[in-house]
Amino acid sequence: MVSKGRILVTGGAGFIGTHTALQLLKQGFKVSIIDNLDNAVEEAVHRLRQLVGAKLSGDLDFHLGDIRNVVDLEKLFSQTKFDAVIHFAGLKAVGESVANPMRYFDNNLVGSITLYKVMAKYNCKKLVFSSSATVYGQPDEIPCLEDSELKAMNPYGRTKLFLEEIARDIQRADPEWRIILLRYFNPVAAHESGMLGEDPKGIPNNLMPYITQVAVGRLPELNVYGHDYPTHDGSAIRDYIHVMDLADGHVVALEKLLEREDTGCVAYNLGTGRGTSVLEMVAAFEKASNKKIPIKLCPRRPGDATAVYASIDKAAKELGWKAKYGIDEMCRDQWKWASQNPWGYQSKP
């Protein structure tokens, strides 16, 4: 297979990064991963190599490094010519960002600006940026359209919003840049093999890994934050998307960047366009796993919105991308990962 180009994937040892790197390799791209392993483990990269096989594994290299460190980036860019960057590296827990905003500004803002400077220096001006639906805050209307008002409700969301604005400014000042901002909703599930999945360090901040840890006996019960929202069952509504659908969305966005000179700086929602409540997701997971998930109803968390789901028309029309999987498949693949890897990438605690 003729290589389609070499792509740098920042944060590529993480949950979405590994699944995207897998699809890139299978599509004929060469992949370099840089990750500081703040919320990831190198075992995930070893699993990725096993999944793609020896031949494609030769197209993958891993670098332990931090995008806040110019020396780490200079070393990479001076030795390798990259055709584009997919930028995942960053912290992503809403609650933690409210408690410790400076950590988020340092990792997400300083890290990204450092990366963009080095990219420009080495004339690598094609970027797919991992943004988030948190840029919409609590939207006035749902589904969220890409041109809806942006008004993040928490420091994590604000870092994503600031980084979108920075990307727009950079591209406006230097039209050689081509940037696609992918606003994703709630990534869940795992590769169908059960070899790759989400393995957060510490107590999970996101619903699916939390449910999973209850199901395998690592946590006693699921805390459901908010049971008095103005929704049909009182729990918050989100647009959950299978991580493999999300990975494919990155590949098609990248291909558009590489092919179209007139990309500019453009945002796309990646979601299913359907809202699912927390309690509906719990019920679907119970069905897939045949396990009862004990729940504890807790007060709402600061910075959480009532209901957020995507308008998916723009991605369908301009990228030719649409999510293939529903919540039954999400829960099936999540449970396969969890049942095969009850302690994530560790064999035991």
C-alpha positions as CSV (number, residue, x, y, z in Angstrom):
1,M,0.0,0.0,0.0
2,V,1.4,3.4,-0.9
3,S,1.6,5.6,2.2
4,K,-0.9,8.5,2.2
5,G,1.5,10.5,4.4
6,R,2.9,10.7,7.9
7,I,0.6,12.0,10.6
8,L,1.6,13.2,14.1
9,V,-1.1,12.2,16.7
10,T,-0.7,14.1,19.9
11,G,-2.2,12.3,22.9
12,G,-2.2,9.2,20.7
13,A,-1.9,6.7,23.6
14,G,-5.2,7.9,25.0
15,F,-8.7,6.5,24.5
16,I,-9.7,8.3,21.2
17,G,-6.0,8.6,20.1
18,T,-5.4,4.8,20.0
19,H,-8.6,4.1,18.1
20,T,-7.9,6.9,15.6
21,A,-4.3,5.7,15.1
22,L,-5.7,2.2,14.4
23,Q,-8.0,3.5,11.6
24,L,-5.2,5.7,10.2
25,L,-2.8,2.8,9.9
26,K,-5.5,0.6,8.3
27,Q,-6.2,3.4,5.8
28,G,-2.5,3.6,4.7
29,F,-1.1,6.4,6.8
30,K,2.1,6.4,8.7
31,V,1.6,7.4,12.3
32,S,3.8,9.0,15.0
33,I,2.3,9.3,18.5
34,I,3.5,11.8,21.1
35,D,2.0,11.3,24.6
36,N,3.2,12.2,28.1
37,L,1.1,9.3,29.6
38,D,-0.6,11.7,32.0
39,N,-3.9,9.8,31.5
40,A,-2.7,6.9,29.3
41,V,-0.4,3.9,29.4
42,E,2.1,2.6,26.9
43,E,0.4,-0.8,27.0
44,A,-2.3,0.7,24.9
45,V,0.3,1.3,22.1
46,H,1.5,-2.3,22.5
47,R,-2.1,-3.5,22.1
48,L,-2.5,-1.2,19.0
49,R,0.6,-2.9,17.5
50,Q,-0.9,-6.3,18.1
51,L,-4.2,-5.3,16.5
52,V,-2.7,-4.0,13.3
53,G,-0.1,-6.7,12.9
54,A,3.7,-6.7,12.3
55,K,3.6,-5.1,8.9
56,L,1.5,-2.0,9.7
57,S,3.1,-1.8,13.1
58,G,6.3,-0.8,11.2
59,D,4.3,2.4,10.2
60,L,3.8,3.4,13.8
61,D,6.3,5.0,16.2
62,F,5.8,6.2,19.8
63,H,7.5,9.1,21.5
64,L,7.2,9.8,25.2
65,G,7.0,13.6,25.3
66,D,5.0,16.6,26.4
67,I,3.7,19.2,23.9
68,R,4.4,21.9,26.5
69,N,8.1,21.1,26.1
70,V,9.5,22.8,23.0
71,V,12.6,20.5,23.1
72,D,10.3,17.4,22.8
73,L,8.5,18.8,19.8
74,E,11.7,20.2,18.2
75,K,13.3,16.7,18.4
76,L,10.3,15.2,16.6
77,F,9.8,17.8,13.9
78,S,13.5,18.2,13.1
79,Q,13.8,14.4,12.4
80,T,10.5,13.8,10.7
81,K,8.4,15.6,8.0
82,F,4.7,15.5,9.0
83,D,2.0,16.0,6.5
84,A,-0.6,16.9,9.2
85,V,-1.3,16.8,12.9
86,I,-4.3,15.4,14.7
87,H,-4.2,17.1,18.1
88,F,-5.9,15.2,21.0
89,A,-3.4,15.9,23.8
90,G,-5.1,17.7,26.7
91,L,-7.0,17.2,30.0
92,K,-10.7,16.6,29.8
93,A,-12.5,16.4,33.1
94,V,-15.2,19.1,33.7
95,G,-15.2,18.7,37.5
96,E,-11.4,18.8,37.8
97,S,-11.2,21.9,35.6
98,V,-13.6,23.7,37.9
99,A,-11.4,22.8,40.9
100,N,-8.1,23.3,39.2
101,P,-8.4,25.7,36.2
102,M,-4.7,26.6,36.1
103,R,-3.8,23.0,35.4
104,Y,-6.2,23.1,32.4
105,F,-4.9,26.4,31.1
106,D,-1.3,25.1,31.3
107,N,-1.9,21.7,29.6
108,N,-4.6,22.7,27.1
109,L,-3.7,26.3,26.2
110,V,0.0,26.5,26.7
111,G,0.6,23.0,25.2
112,S,-1.4,23.8,22.1
113,I,0.2,27.2,21.5
114,T,3.6,25.6,21.8
115,L,2.6,22.9,19.3
116,Y,1.3,25.4,16.8
117,K,4.5,27.5,16.9
118,V,6.6,24.4,16.2
119,M,4.2,23.3,13.4
120,A,4.5,26.7,11.8
121,K,8.3,26.7,12.1
122,Y,8.5,23.4,10.2
123,N,5.8,24.4,7.7
124,C,3.3,21.8,8.8
125,K,0.1,23.8,8.6
126,K,-2.6,21.1,8.4
127,L,-4.4,20.4,11.7
128,V,-7.4,18.4,12.9
129,F,-8.2,19.6,16.4
130,S,-10.1,17.7,19.0
131,S,-12.7,20.2,20.2
132,S,-15.8,19.4,22.2
133,A,-19.5,19.9,22.5
134,T,-18.7,21.7,25.8
135,V,-18.1,24.9,23.6
136,Y,-21.9,25.1,23.3
137,G,-22.4,25.3,27.1
138,Q,-26.1,24.9,27.8
139,P,-27.4,25.7,24.3
140,D,-30.5,27.8,23.8
141,E,-31.7,25.3,21.2
142,I,-31.0,21.7,20.5
143,P,-29.8,20.0,18.4
144,C,-26.6,22.1,18.5
145,L,-25.7,23.6,15.1
146,E,-22.1,24.5,14.2
147,D,-23.0,28.1,14.0
148,S,-24.9,28.2,17.3
149,E,-23.6,30.6,19.9
150,L,-20.5,29.4,21.7
151,K,-20.6,29.9,25.5
152,A,-18.7,27.3,27.5
153,M,-19.8,26.8,31.1
154,N,-16.6,25.5,32.7
155,P,-12.8,26.0,32.5
156,Y,-12.4,22.8,30.4
157,G,-15.0,23.9,27.9
158,R,-13.4,27.4,27.8
159,T,-10.0,26.0,27.0
160,K,-11.6,24.2,24.0
161,L,-13.4,27.4,23.0
162,F,-10.2,29.6,23.4
163,L,-8.3,27.0,21.3
164,E,-11.0,27.2,18.6
165,E,-10.7,31.0,18.5
166,I,-6.9,30.8,18.4
167,A,-7.1,28.4,15.4
168,R,-9.5,30.8,13.6
169,D,-7.1,33.7,14.2
170,I,-4.0,31.7,13.1
171,Q,-5.7,30.7,9.9
172,R,-7.0,34.2,9.2
173,A,-3.5,35.6,9.6
174,D,-1.9,32.9,7.5
175,P,-4.2,31.3,4.9
176,E,-1.8,28.5,4.3
177,W,-3.1,26.8,7.4
178,R,-6.0,24.3,6.9
179,I,-7.8,23.5,10.1
180,I,-10.7,21.3,10.9
181,L,-12.3,21.6,14.4
182,L,-14.1,18.4,15.4
183,R,-16.6,19.0,18.2
184,Y,-17.4,15.7,19.7
185,F,-20.1,14.9,22.0
186,N,-19.7,11.9,24.4
187,P,-17.3,9.2,23.1
188,V,-17.9,5.8,24.6
189,A,-17.4,2.0,23.8
190,A,-14.3,0.3,22.5
191,H,-12.8,-1.5,19.6
192,E,-14.9,-4.7,18.9
193,S,-11.9,-6.9,19.7
194,G,-12.0,-5.8,23.3
195,M,-8.2,-5.1,23.1
196,L,-8.5,-1.3,23.2
197,G,-10.7,0.8,25.4
198,E,-11.0,3.6,27.8
199,D,-8.9,3.2,31.0
200,P,-9.0,6.4,33.0
201,K,-6.6,6.8,35.9
202,G,-8.4,7.2,39.3
203,I,-12.2,7.5,39.7
204,P,-13.7,8.0,36.3
205,N,-15.3,11.3,35.4
206,N,-17.3,10.0,32.5
207,L,-20.4,7.9,32.7
208,M,-19.4,4.8,30.7
209,P,-16.1,3.9,32.4
210,Y,-17.9,4.6,35.7
211,I,-20.7,2.1,34.9
212,T,-18.0,-0.3,33.7
213,Q,-16.1,-0.2,37.0
214,V,-19.3,-0.8,38.9
215,A,-20.2,-3.8,36.6
216,V,-16.8,-5.5,37.2
217,G,-16.9,-4.8,41.0
218,R,-14.2,-2.1,41.2
219,L,-16.7,0.5,42.5
220,P,-19.8,-0.2,44.6
221,E,-22.4,1.9,42.9
222,L,-22.9,4.5,40.1
223,N,-23.3,8.1,41.2
224,V,-25.9,9.7,39.0
225,Y,-25.3,13.5,39.2
226,G,-28.6,15.3,38.9
227,H,-32.0,13.5,39.0
228,D,-34.2,16.7,38.9
229,Y,-33.3,17.9,35.4
230,P,-36.3,19.0,33.3
231,T,-36.1,15.7,31.2
232,H,-38.4,12.8,30.9
233,D,-36.6,10.8,33.6
234,G,-34.9,13.6,35.5
235,S,-31.3,12.6,34.4
236,A,-29.1,14.6,32.0
237,I,-29.3,13.9,28.3
238,R,-26.2,13.5,26.1
239,D,-25.3,12.5,22.6
240,Y,-23.1,9.3,23.1
241,I,-21.0,8.3,20.1
242,H,-19.1,5.1,19.5
243,V,-15.3,5.7,19.6
244,M,-14.9,3.8,16.3
245,D,-17.4,6.2,14.6
246,L,-15.4,9.0,16.0
247,A,-12.1,7.6,14.8
248,D,-13.5,7.3,11.3
249,G,-14.7,10.9,11.5
250,H,-11.0,12.0,12.1
251,V,-9.8,10.0,9.1
252,V,-12.3,11.6,6.7
253,A,-11.6,15.1,8.2
254,L,-7.9,14.5,7.6
255,E,-8.4,13.3,4.0
256,K,-10.5,16.5,3.3
257,L,-7.6,18.6,4.8
258,L,-5.0,16.9,2.6
259,E,-7.1,17.1,-0.6
260,R,-8.8,20.6,-0.3
261,E,-6.7,23.7,-0.5
262,D,-9.8,25.9,0.4
263,T,-10.5,24.2,3.7
264,G,-9.9,27.4,5.8
265,C,-10.8,26.8,9.4
266,V,-14.1,24.9,9.8
267,A,-16.0,23.2,12.6
268,Y,-18.0,20.0,12.4
269,N,-20.1,18.2,15.1
270,L,-19.4,14.5,15.5
271,G,-22.3,12.9,17.2
272,T,-25.3,10.6,16.5
273,G,-27.8,13.4,16.6
274,R,-29.8,11.5,19.2
275,G,-30.0,12.3,22.9
276,T,-29.8,9.5,25.5
277,S,-30.4,10.1,29.2
278,V,-28.0,8.8,31.8
279,L,-30.7,6.4,33.1
280,E,-31.4,5.1,29.6
281,M,-27.7,4.4,29.1
282,V,-27.6,2.5,32.4
283,A,-30.6,0.3,31.3
284,A,-28.9,-0.4,28.0
285,F,-25.7,-1.4,29.7
286,E,-27.5,-3.7,32.1
287,K,-29.1,-5.4,29.2
288,A,-25.8,-5.8,27.3
289,S,-23.8,-7.0,30.4
290,N,-26.6,-8.9,32.2
291,K,-25.5,-7.1,35.3
292,K,-27.5,-5.0,37.7
293,I,-25.9,-1.6,38.2
294,P,-26.7,-0.1,41.7
295,I,-27.2,3.6,41.4
296,K,-27.0,6.5,43.9
297,L,-28.8,9.7,43.0
298,C,-26.6,12.7,43.8
299,P,-27.0,16.5,43.4
300,R,-26.1,18.0,40.0
301,R,-22.4,18.8,39.4
302,P,-21.4,22.4,38.8
303,G,-20.9,23.2,35.1
304,D,-23.1,20.4,33.8
305,A,-25.8,21.1,31.1
306,T,-29.3,19.6,31.1
307,A,-29.4,18.3,27.5
308,V,-26.9,18.5,24.7
309,Y,-27.0,16.6,21.4
310,A,-25.7,17.3,17.9
311,S,-27.0,18.5,14.6
312,I,-25.1,16.1,12.3
313,D,-26.2,17.4,8.9
314,K,-23.0,19.4,8.1
315,A,-20.6,16.5,8.7
316,A,-22.9,14.3,6.6
317,K,-23.0,16.8,3.7
318,E,-19.4,18.1,3.7
319,L,-17.4,15.1,5.0
320,G,-19.7,12.3,3.9
321,W,-19.6,11.0,7.5
322,K,-22.4,9.5,9.6
323,A,-22.3,7.5,12.8
324,K,-23.1,3.8,12.2
325,Y,-23.5,2.5,15.8
326,G,-26.3,2.9,18.3
327,I,-26.3,2.6,22.1
328,D,-26.9,-1.2,22.0
329,E,-23.6,-1.7,20.0
330,M,-21.9,0.9,22.3
331,C,-22.8,-1.1,25.4
332,R,-21.9,-4.4,23.8
333,D,-18.4,-3.3,22.9
334,Q,-18.0,-1.4,26.2
335,W,-18.9,-4.6,28.1
336,K,-16.5,-6.8,25.9
337,W,-13.6,-4.5,26.8
338,A,-14.6,-4.4,30.5
339,S,-15.1,-8.1,30.9
340,Q,-11.8,-8.9,29.2
341,N,-9.9,-6.1,31.0
342,P,-11.6,-5.5,34.3
343,W,-8.6,-3.5,35.5
344,G,-8.1,-1.7,32.2
345,Y,-4.6,-2.2,30.7
346,Q,-3.2,-3.4,34.0
347,S,-3.5,-7.2,34.7
348,K,-4.4,-6.4,38.3
349,P,-4.3,-3.5,40.7
